[in-house]
Amino acid sequence: MLVRRAAGACSAAALLLAAFTGQALAATKTVSAGPNAKLAPELSINDFFRQTVTIHQGDSVKWTFRGFHDVVFPAKGHKPPPFFAADPVAKVEGFADTAGAPFWFNGQPRQNIDPRSAFPVGGATYDGTKLTGSGLPQGNTAAPYKLTFTKSGVFTYYCTIHPGMKARVKVLPKTAQIPTAAQDAKAAKQQLAVALKQAKKLAAPKVPAGQVYGGSDRGSVNYLKFFPGSITVKAGQSVVFSVLGSQEPHTFSFGTDAYLKDIVAKQITPVPGAGGPPTLVFDPRALLPSDPPGPLPPYTGQNHGDGFLSTGTLGKGLPGGTKASITFANPGTYGFICLIHPEMHGTVVVQ
């Protein structure tokens, strides 16, 4: 009897030990969305560090956010959701300039942030069969996002905010050898060094006469800055405003400080939903040009009542294209900003 009890106790202990060991073997690796390093204020590197993280089946990955990013895993074989989506029902309404004239985009489809990008979806585990994501960062300091991988495979994930920003999680069987945390840190450091080397080459782009660039970008490296910061032209001359990069779109927007700040403050407006999350609606004054599609009117400093004139959002793959030309009719000094990145300031001096 004593032998049986002892054997039973040993068996129970063995099971508990096995369960405890299995839990202890589960590990979490950390990936940084954006570099975990101090950069120049105007420099942005939109990448995941490291690019490919390798874990065991049953392990987790935790993402920390160094910038405005999200983490989205589509179902295997599917594309990630877009960031913007035209509302199938709601239209833009009620937008008028300071002179009281309605803007041209009233009646156009309202542009929302796709809820599959905006809000968390899919739960805390991922096996490749369903869309799973972090949602947009909330507040000034975004909480980390953690996901446990229950199936072996190679899974590509995306930041839906920045086109081309993607990376991989490689999930191997529990018996496979994987890189250590120290090896991951070394690879991330080398990855950042390559990006910073690229940034040095992009810091002073050669801009053709009569043009202003929004950013100086290549791949994941993006400058949130106008080049040049100030340009001088004669009355009646035009300036070509261009966004040639692929990740960060920009606007070139003129107007009073108060009016532009109001647009920035209302850039994303939550509209309450019926029993669910709100719809995040993008202000059309930031997304779309201030005037109907086609050549922008000459800038007089009095457009739309108080001098508002905007190219709308420019960039590769966007409806507005990559370039817009503005003719400056009257002498003066005119400031402009990017409504998406309001820290970007520029000046046109018209003689």
Buried (B, 14 or more C-beta within 10 A) or exposed (E): EEEEEEEEEEEEEEEEEEEEEEEEEBEBBBBBBBBBBEBEEBBBBBBBBBBBBBBBBBBBBEBBBBBBBBBBBBBBEEEBBEBBBEBEEBEBEEBEBBEEEEBBBEEBBBBBBBBBBBBBBBEEBBBBEBBBBBBBBEEEEBEEBEBBBEBBBEBEBBBBBBBEBBBBBBBBEEEEEBBEEEEBBEBBBEBBEEBBEBBEEBBEBEBEEEBBBBBBBBBBBBBBBBBBEEBEBEEEBBBBBBBBBBBBBBBBBBBBEEBBBBBBEEBBEEEEEEEEEEBBBBBBBBBBBBBEEEEBBBBBBEBBBBBBBBBBBBBBEBEBBBEBBBBBBEEBEBBBBBBBBBEBEBBBEBE
